[in-house]
Amino acid sequence: MAYGGFIVDCTLSACVYNKIEVEMKKYLEYIWLALVLLTIFAFLLGFLKYINTALVSLLLISTFIKGELIVDYFMGLKEVQLKYRLIPLVWLLVVISLIAVAYYLPVTKA
């Protein structure tokens, strides 16, 4: 080096940050893959028209899991206070519950 300093690839904090960033990207890729697989599962259930009560329950549960993964990892709310995480999760739970109630209510014909 021209000024007599040491040749270092990067500073310690930059090296640690890069390692964490690579590991986090890998982890997010697995989360993304899980989201894709759950979405394909939901699509196939609808496409094959093989829907019964148990599969609708499984579909609603998988939808909640997908929502929770999105809220925690892609919205970045995993490390915040619980009250901020609960806002979108409670909203999602209410919506999915209303869909379940609408599906499971018997339809009476007049």
N, C-alpha and C positions, 0 to 999 in steps of 0.2 A: 504494500500500500504506500502511497506517496508520502503520507505524513507520519509514518512509523506506527500506525495503528494495527490492530489485529484483523485478520480477514475472518469474518464470521458470516455464515450464510444469512442469518437473520437474528434479530434480538431474541432474547429468551421469551418475552411476552408474545412476540409475533409467532414464534415457533409453536408455543403452547396453543395460541389462538388458532393457528392453521390446523393443528392436530384435532382440536375440539370441533372445528368446523367440518373437517372431513368425516369424523365419526358421526356428527349430527346429521350431515347429508345422507349418510348411509342409513341411519336410523329412520329418517324421514322417508327414504325410498321404500323401506319395509312397511311403514305406515301407509304410504300411498298405494303399495301393492295390495295391502289388506283392503283398502277402500275400493280398489278396482275389482277385486275378487267378490266382495260383498255386493257390489253393483251388478256384476255379471250374474250372480246368483239371483238377485231380484229380477233382472231382465228375463232370465230363463224361466222363472216361475210365471211371469206374465205372458211370455211368448208361447209357452207350452200349454197355457190355460189349465194347468194342473193345480188348482187352488182349492184348498179345504181349510177348515178352521185352524188346524194345527200349523199349517204352512203360513197362514196369514199372521198368526202370532209370532212365528219365527221371523217372518219378513219385517214385522214392526220392531221386534227386538234388534234385528240386524240394522235397521234404519237408525234406531237410537244409538247403537254402538258406532255407526258411521258418524253421526252427529257429534258424539262425544270425542271421537278421534279428531275431527275437524276443529272443534272448539279448543281442545287441549293443545294440539300440535301446530295446526296451520293458522289458527287465530292467535296463537302464542299465549294462551291463558293458563297453561299448566302451572306456571310458577307464580301466579298472582294470588291475591287473597281469595278465599273460598266464595265470598259473596259475589265477586265479579264473575267467577266461573258458573255460579248457580243461575245467573240471569238467563243466558242462552240455553242452559240445560233444562231449566224449569219450563221455559217456553217450548222447547222441543218435546218435553214430556207431556205437556198440555195438548199440543197439536197431535201427537201420536195417540194419546188417550182418546181424544175426540174422534179420530179416525177409527180407532178400535170400537168405540161405543157405536158409531154410525154403522160399522160393518156387522157387529154382533147383535144389534137390535133387530128383532123380528119385524118383517114387513107384513103388515096386514092389508088384505085387499077388501075394499068396501063392496 
